[in-house]
Amino acid sequence: MKNESSRETIRNFVTSSLVKKREQLEIRDDDNIIMNGILDSLAIIKMINFLEDHYGFSIKDEDVLPENFESIEAISSFVDRVSNQ
């Protein structure tokens, strides 16, 4: 299933590139990674660059909204919507 694959890819990026080593924690798909401090403004830029490079699309400024990036589930759904346009 494509959505599960994108969730796993996004989770791997978050845990390997955005979570500080001292914060080894398990992140569920519906955890708010903005509210818990994993995805701050710099991390959102890193996430956007990763998504654009990995999935081969451009993210429009108007799509950079908290609801599109607040959780692994939200990011995965956003990737699916953008990929199907």
PyMOL commands that set and color helices and strands:
alter all, ss='L'
color gray80, all
select helices_A, chain A and resi 2-18+21-23+41-55+61-63+66-69+72-83
alter helices_A, ss='H'
color red, helices_A
deselect
rebuild
show_as cartoon
